[in-house]
Amino acid sequence: MRALWKGSISFGLVHIPVKMYTATHEHDLKFVMLHKKDLSQVRYARICKVEEKEIPWDQIVKGYEYSPGEYVVLSDEDLKKFNQNKSKSIEILHFIRQDEIDTIYYDKPYFLEPEKNAAKAYNLLLEALEKSKKVGIAKFIIHNREHLAVIKPYENTIILNELRYDAEMVKTKELDIPKEGKSSPQELSIALKLIDHLTAAFKPKEYVDTYAEEVMEIIEQKAKGKKIHPKGQEQKPSKVHDIMSLLKESLKTPKPVKKRKKAL
């Protein structure tokens, strides 16, 4: 597995050399753009707006428009020079309880692996995080941007989970949430019973991308020249006067089976 980034975790005066690896695999279905006429692939071209012709990659540079029509060109070397320490460091700023972080801020996880001769310091931080039951709030730079992250234990590894900045979040006050339409005590009571009825232990391996599987079935059928028939029916919003009956009917569905814990 190829390392995405190399640097060090730093907290206080301690620096632990690490490699960063992506902790997830994307399973998106990859579609290509085709010309409807002959099904030949369509490619994207880099067209110069002035010369109206395609530009090769070796003639393209990064520029920032600091005023209308005026640009400053920045090379990768320029961006590395601004702060040598920051570009190669995951700096832990604070340690906090994990439950203080709302899940809406979590973005993407990465594994951190110790470099050679860094195992002792790495394991010390890992054990300290486990014992304290706290996580580190850190900053690091990658892809020309400073990111916020959580440093935490995961199994026998230290994981870096990228966070979204608060300024990136859309505030709920921008949404039109009606204040009227409060539930009756009877509706709330049955809704709570339904939540209890559908409560189960979280087992990540049980959740799979069934939509992608169904699309692959359609692809295979079309490849064989078979006709595609729609499955199921489009769900419609529940009517207000039907909510009570729908809640009661939902309680009749099979309850998730809970595995009993083995006696010690």
Secondary structure, DSSP 4 states (H G I P E B T S, - for coil): ---SEEEEEEETTEEEEEEEEE-----------B-TTT-PBP----B-TTT-SB--GGG--EEEEEETTEEEEE-HHHHHHS-HHHHTEEEEEEEEEGGGS-GGGEEEEEEEEEPTT-HHHHHHHHHHHHHHTEEEEEEEEETTEEEEEEEEEETTEEEEEEE--GGGSPPGGGS---S--PPPHHHHHHHHHHHHHT-----GGG---HHHHHHHHHHHHHHTTPPP---S----PPPGGGHHHHHHHHTTSPPPPPPPPPP-
